[in-house]
Amino acid sequence: MSTQKDVLASVIDLISKKLIDAEKTLTELDSMGDADCGSGIRRGFEAVLNASEEIKGLEVGDILKKVGFTLAYTIGGTSGAMLGTGFIETGKSIGDNREPQPADWIKALNCALGVIKRRGGNTRIEDKTLVDALEPAIAVMQVLYETGQATMLQLLEGAYAAAKEGSDRTIDMVARKGRASYVGERSRGNRDPGSLIIVLIFEAALEIYRRSI
C-alpha cells in the first residue's frame, strides 16, 4: 500500500502537469490583469517537476514546503505569493506527521487559507480570487468530516465539486482585488484564473487518490 508521501508526490506531479497544460487558458483568463498568470504558473510548476526526485525523498510536510518555496521563488507576483503561501503553510501545519489523518489535512488547509486571506489584504468570498474556490472546498470537507461517516475519497469529491462551483461563480463577479479590480465592471464575465488553479489542484488530488485505493 502506498504511503501518504508517495501519494502526495504523485499528486504534486499531476498538479504540475495539469497547470502547465493550462498555460494558454490561464493567460486568456488573466487578460484583465497582467496577462502573465499562465507563463508564471508554467514556469513555477516546471521548476517543481524538475525537483521531483528530491520531492520523492521528503516526508509529507517537507514536500509541501518544498513545493511552496519553489513556487514563491519562480513564479513571482501575486500568484507566486499566494500559491507559495498555501503550500508552505499547509506543510508547516502538517509538520513531522508522516501519516496525517483527514482532520489534520482540514486543519492544515484552514491554516493556509487564513494566511492567504491575510496576505491578500483580508480577501473574502466574492472578491473574485482563488479564495472563492478554496474556502468553499475546505468548508465542505469540514462539514463532511463532522458527519463522522465520510471517507477521504468523499472529502476530496466534495472539495472538488465545491471548488468548481466556487470558480464558476467568479464568472459573474466584479473583481475587487488585484490588477483586474482596476477595470471594474469589465472584469465581469471572466472566470478568475486563481480559482481555476484551485479547481485543478483538487482535481489532481482526487484523480490520484482514486487510483491509490
Long-range contacts (C-beta under 8 A, 24 or more apart in sequence): 2-212, 3-98, 3-99, 4-60, 4-98, 4-99, 4-100, 5-56, 5-58, 5-59, 5-60, 5-63, 5-98, 6-56, 7-208, 7-209, 7-212, 8-60, 8-63, 8-64, 9-52, 9-55, 9-56, 9-63, 10-208, 10-212, 11-204, 11-205, 11-208, 11-209, 12-48, 12-52, 12-55, 12-63, 12-67, 13-49, 13-52, 14-204, 14-207, 14-208, 15-45, 15-200, 15-201, 15-204, 15-205, 16-45, 16-46, 16-48, 16-49, 17-45, 17-49, 18-200, 18-203, 18-204, 19-45, 19-197, 19-200, 19-201, 20-45, 20-46, 20-49, 22-196, 22-197, 22-200, 25-196, 26-193, 26-196, 26-197, 29-190, 29-191, 29-192, 29-193, 29-196, 30-180, 30-193, 31-190, 32-175, 32-179, 32-180, 32-183, 32-186, 32-187, 32-190, 33-178, 33-179, 33-180, 33-193, 34-77, 34-179, 36-77, 37-79, 37-193, 37-194, 38-193, 40-75, 40-76, 40-77, 40-79, 40-80, 41-75, 41-79, 41-197, 43-74, 43-75, 44-70, 44-71, 44-74, 44-75, 44-79, 44-80, 44-83, 45-71, 47-71, 47-73, 47-74, 59-96, 59-98, 60-91, 60-94, 60-97, 60-98, 60-99, 60-100, 61-91, 61-92, 61-93, 61-94, 61-95, 61-96, 61-97, 62-91, 63-91, 64-88, 64-90, 64-91, 64-94, 65-91, 65-92, 66-91, 67-91, 78-120, 78-178, 79-194, 79-197, 81-119, 82-116, 82-119, 82-120, 82-130, 82-194, 83-197, 85-112, 85-115, 85-116, 85-119, 86-112, 86-113, 86-116, 86-134, 87-112, 88-112, 89-115, 89-116, 102-141, 102-145, 102-150, 102-152, 102-155, 103-145, 105-141, 106-138, 106-141, 106-142, 106-145, 106-155, 109-134, 109-138, 109-141, 110-138, 110-142, 113-138, 120-177, 121-177, 123-177, 125-166, 126-173, 126-176, 127-173, 127-175, 127-176, 127-177, 128-170, 128-173, 128-174, 128-175, 128-176, 128-177, 128-180, 128-181, 128-187, 128-192, 128-195, 129-177, 129-178, 129-192, 129-194, 129-195, 130-192, 130-194, 130-195, 130-197, 130-198, 132-166, 132-167, 132-169, 132-170, 132-173, 132-192, 132-195, 133-162, 133-163, 133-164, 133-166, 133-167, 133-170, 133-194, 133-195, 133-196, 133-198, 133-199, 134-163, 134-166, 134-198, 135-166, 136-162, 136-163, 136-165, 136-166, 137-162, 137-163, 137-166, 137-198, 137-202, 152-209, 153-206, 153-209, 153-210, 153-213, 156-202, 156-205, 156-206, 156-209, 157-206, 159-202, 159-206, 160-199, 160-202, 160-203, 160-205, 160-206, 163-195, 163-198, 163-199, 163-202, 164-199, 166-195, 166-198, 167-191, 167-192, 167-195, 167-196, 167-198, 167-199, 170-195
